[in-house]
Amino acid sequence: MSMFKTVRGMRDFLPKDAENLRYVEQVTRELADLYGYEEILTPIVESHELLAAKSGEEIRQRMYVFKDLGGRKVALRPEFTASVARLVATKLRNAPKPLKLFSVGSLYRYDEPQYGRFREFWQANYELMGSEKPEADAEILTVTNHLLKKLGLRNYYIKIGHVGILRGILSQEDIVEQQQNHVMQMLDKKSWDEALTTIKQLGASQQCLTTLKKVFETRGKATFGILKKTEKTVQKYESAVAAVQNLRQILTLATTGNKFETLIEPGFARGLEYYTGIIFEAYVPELEIALGGGGRYDKLIEQFGGEPTPAVGVAPGIDRIVLAMKKQKNQFRIRTENRAVVIPVNAEMKIKAFEISSMLREVMIPTELEVTGRTVSKALSDADRREITYAVLVGPEELAEGKVVLRNLITRKQKTVEIKELVKKLKATK
């Protein structure tokens, strides 16, 4: 008896789980096509230097880092954006803008495994590069909403903030970027009091502390009301006001023709350091963890040696979305096509059974062949278990007349049909 188990934080996906994961992945791909995002594939293993450059302290400490056999320090990608930014700074340097890129695959973080959080996980990723306009941010929000809606999720909402609000206040108080990042990490963990204490120790004015405290307490679903209130709160901080106005423009566009629930939270921060504008995360009431998130990052590409390129993106969490769909008992793929199994009634019928199954697959009818030499009744009950819709029984009497028995496994009715009619019968809807 072997005692091998999966490595901690890694999972096996059995057929049903794998099918669900791939289904959600397929929908993310269809949307990429619908909105004109082209797929790229980047390596799972990247240089440590690239991945550590701008990901933020939190992720830096949780990367899978190792030396390869050539002595290079490498890491498994903890997110996609650094890889995409590397491509845009190098091979896609001269590509016409805007660049709309899509990726999907597995990512790795050495987190403490818990509900909905694993060390190997799957994400899709949409990046729109080359526009600093609110239209670009609004499009990324629209894609996010469209995906959740298309998958049939209910009561989801998108929590939205803007890094420019907090950074605008802190910059005007002469708090340097390094220290701002440190404060953002605290806010990402919802440690508001600790953040305020730290800001006070950094010599911020009383006005700053009062303003921030108010900002942290402001949140709600009445989008434009909350924005108005926030703008009034931060009125003494010019670039924070500009950030609120930017958010208003984005949301005016994004909610035109799309109705989705928002939770505006101006004091919200995300763990990645490279955000410069809007940030957001998607939630359903049944789960505490975000189903995905994103934001604007206008400086990352030049930090990787590329041309200054404004960019905004979102990464939907594929396995978390699967979890949310299961919680809400949502339908995954709805099978509409007929599936067949071809069963030879005795050993002499094997060759003909092979021939018929090949003929059905040629016209794209999903077809299995009875390969274990079981009795017809055993083969039929196995087909039931596998949710196959039709059984084609190949027997000598029928075959002599160029026919087979076609049994509907749902209604349990069967009839003898000509082999040449088989395709037409199976192509008809269930």
Secondary structure, DSSP 8 states (H G I E B T S, - for coil): -------TT-----HHHHHHHHHHHHHHHHHHHHHT-EE----SEEEHHHHHHSS-HHHHTT--EEE-TTS-EEEE-S-SHHHHHHHHHTTTTTS-SSEEEEEEEEEE-----BTTB-SEEEEEEEEEES--SHHHHHHHHHHHHHHHHHTT--S-EEEEEEHHHHHHHHHHTT--HHHHHHHHHHHHTT-HHHHHHHHHHTT--HHHHHHHHHHHH--BS-HHHHHHHHHHHTTT-HHHHHHHHHHHHHHHHHTSS---EEEE-TT---S-TT--SEEEEEE-TT-SS-SEEEEE-SSHHHHTTS----EEEEEEBHHHHHHHHHHTT-------S--EEEEESSGGGHHHHHHHHHHHHHTT--EEE--S---HHHHHHHHHHTT--EEEEE-HHHHHTTEEEEEETTT--EEEEEHHHHHHHHHS--
